Amino acid sequence: MTDQHPGTGDGVRTAAAHLVAAFTHLGAEHKALTAEQEQPANKDIKSTVRRMTGEIGETSRILAHATTALATVHGMRTLGINGQMARDETGAPYSPLLSLADPDEQLYEALSLVQAAAQHLGSAYTPTRKHPELADVRQPAQMRTVLTRMRDAVTVLSAELAARGRGEPTEFAECVAFLEDLAKRTCPGLPAQAGPSAQEVTAAILADPGIARAAAAALQHVPG
């Protein structure tokens, strides 16, 4: 089976770089929360900080899986593995045997994992009734990088899928908006987003899938 969308693919490499950056920058926040657990505090505060630390740890684990999924996509494409089916003696597809894996399905899985990671971060920084002040980021510079890189990874991968004619272009727009809102709330020093909003990007992709490739190429130059 040949690739019907030979003009796409750079987005996977770009998104992987974003996820690696997000993954590595989580360490500072986890370290700060872990140290905070050792400080004298009442039971409610310790419990909340312990939960936040756990959410950061789960975010890290999920991002690691998402990055591995993207590495798998890249490897499968490089090797020309693209959901091929077995063939019978006439050369026709032979369905009783399993087909090879589809890299676009792995791409979708990576997106779903990043979305799950975003949900864990949102849970970590949801204010509690008794101690809403604890829902502050401890290392804002590093967490700004985490949130913006996750946002950019979702944007690039959504564009990649849309350009390949797979999935719904609007499916992950809510995740992009969620990460942007979380960054604004927990890292108030985050600069305003340059260029179009997540909704405008989605609308452009729907109007012309070719814009997806341009978006992916542009995001390659986003500074770390």
Salt bridges, closest charged atoms under 4 A:
ASP3 OD1 - ARG164 NH2 3.38
GLU36 OE2 - ARG138 NH2 2.80
ASP44 OD2 - LYS130 NZ 3.17
GLU55 OE1 - HIS120 ND1 2.63
GLU58 OE2 - ARG61 NH2 2.47
ASP102 OD2 - ARG166 NH2 2.93
ASP104 OD1 - ARG77 NH2 3.46
ASP104 OD1 - ARG164 NE 2.67
ASP104 OD2 - ARG166 NH1 3.11
GLU133 OE2 - HIS131 ND1 3.35
ASP152 OD1 - ARG151 NH2 3.08
GLU160 OE2 - ARG77 NH1 2.86
